Every structure is written in structure tokens, then in C-alpha cells.
Amino acid sequence: MPSDDEAMGIDVSYYETDTERILAFDSGAKTAAIAQNVEGYAMLKVRPTADGDELERYYGFDMALDHAAELLSCSAHELPIPESAEDMGM
């Protein structure tokens, strides 16, 4: 079941599927998602939605967060990060 938090008007959900770890953001008007394989060692994929097409891949969580923030028209520092997702990235 996804865990949900909210900060600065941005909802966040973190959950795992059979193949991926998903960190999804929703500002009400815009969405963004970061996905990584469940093993946690692959590059991060930034998508417009959790099940959308991949826009870009990153090794670092910070770079993926920057891109997600750009999609949401906010600063990466405004994105709420659940503790369970803090170890994403290589």
C-alpha cells in the first residue's frame, strides 16, 4: 500500500511493485515520478507519471529529484521524500 505525505502542496506516494520502486509526486496540476528496480541498484527513471514513458535516466537521486521538480515547477528542496525512499539512486 502506498505511503502518503504532503509538503508545500505536493502529495507524495512511495510504493513497490513486483519490478520497481516508485516515488510519485502530485502537485494537483502536475505530476512526476521516479522509478528504480526493486533491487535498488539500477539507474533512476524519471517519468511524467508512475506508469508513463521514461523521460530520462540518472545515476544520482539528486539529479532525478531536480528533474522531477522541474516537471512540477518547484524546487527539489520542496519535494517531500519519505524515509523509505531516501536510499534511491546508485
C-alpha positions as CSV (number, residue, x, y, z in Angstrom):
1,M,0.0,0.0,0.0
2,P,1.5,3.4,-0.9
3,S,2.5,5.7,1.9
4,D,1.4,9.3,1.5
5,D,2.8,12.6,2.9
6,E,2.3,16.2,1.9
7,A,4.6,19.2,1.9
8,M,4.4,22.6,0.2
9,G,1.2,21.4,-1.5
10,I,2.8,18.4,-3.1
11,D,1.5,14.9,-2.4
12,V,4.0,12.0,-2.5
13,S,3.5,8.3,-2.6
14,Y,6.2,5.7,-2.3
15,Y,5.4,2.0,-3.1
16,E,6.9,-1.1,-4.7
17,T,5.5,-3.2,-7.5
18,D,6.8,-6.6,-8.5
19,T,9.6,-5.0,-10.5
20,E,10.0,-1.3,-9.4
21,R,10.2,1.1,-6.5
22,I,8.1,4.1,-7.3
23,L,8.3,7.6,-5.9
24,A,5.3,9.6,-7.3
25,F,4.6,13.3,-6.8
26,D,1.4,15.2,-7.4
27,S,1.1,19.0,-7.1
28,G,-2.6,19.0,-8.1
29,A,-1.9,20.4,-11.6
30,K,1.3,18.5,-12.5
31,T,2.8,15.1,-11.7
32,A,6.2,13.4,-11.8
33,A,7.6,10.0,-10.8
34,I,10.9,8.4,-10.2
35,A,11.3,4.7,-10.6
36,Q,14.1,2.2,-9.8
37,N,14.2,-1.6,-10.0
38,V,13.3,-3.4,-6.8
39,E,16.9,-4.5,-6.2
40,G,17.8,-0.8,-5.9
41,Y,20.9,-0.7,-8.0
42,A,19.7,0.4,-11.4
43,M,19.6,3.9,-12.8
44,L,16.6,6.1,-11.8
45,K,14.0,6.7,-14.4
46,V,12.1,10.0,-14.4
47,R,8.6,9.8,-15.8
48,P,5.7,12.3,-16.1
49,T,3.5,9.7,-14.2
50,A,4.2,6.5,-12.4
51,D,3.2,4.4,-15.4
52,G,4.2,7.0,-18.1
53,D,7.0,6.8,-20.6
54,E,10.6,7.3,-19.4
55,L,11.9,10.9,-20.0
56,E,15.4,10.5,-18.7
57,R,17.7,8.2,-16.6
58,Y,20.0,9.3,-13.8
59,Y,22.6,7.6,-11.6
60,G,22.1,10.1,-8.7
61,F,18.9,10.6,-6.7
62,D,19.6,14.4,-6.5
63,M,19.6,14.7,-10.3
64,A,16.4,12.7,-10.6
65,L,14.8,14.9,-8.0
66,D,15.9,18.0,-9.8
67,H,14.2,16.8,-13.0
68,A,11.0,15.8,-11.1
69,A,10.9,19.2,-9.5
70,E,11.3,20.8,-12.9
71,L,8.3,18.8,-14.1
72,L,6.3,20.1,-11.1
73,S,7.6,23.7,-11.5
74,C,9.1,23.8,-8.0
75,S,12.4,23.4,-6.3
76,A,13.8,20.0,-5.5
77,H,14.1,21.2,-1.8
78,E,10.3,21.4,-1.8
79,L,9.8,17.8,-2.6
80,P,8.8,15.6,0.4
81,I,10.8,12.4,0.5
82,P,9.5,9.5,2.6
83,E,12.1,7.8,4.7
84,S,11.6,4.6,2.8
85,A,12.7,6.3,-0.5
86,E,15.8,8.1,0.8
87,D,18.1,5.4,-0.4
88,M,17.1,5.5,-4.0
89,G,19.9,6.0,-6.5
90,M,23.3,4.5,-7.1
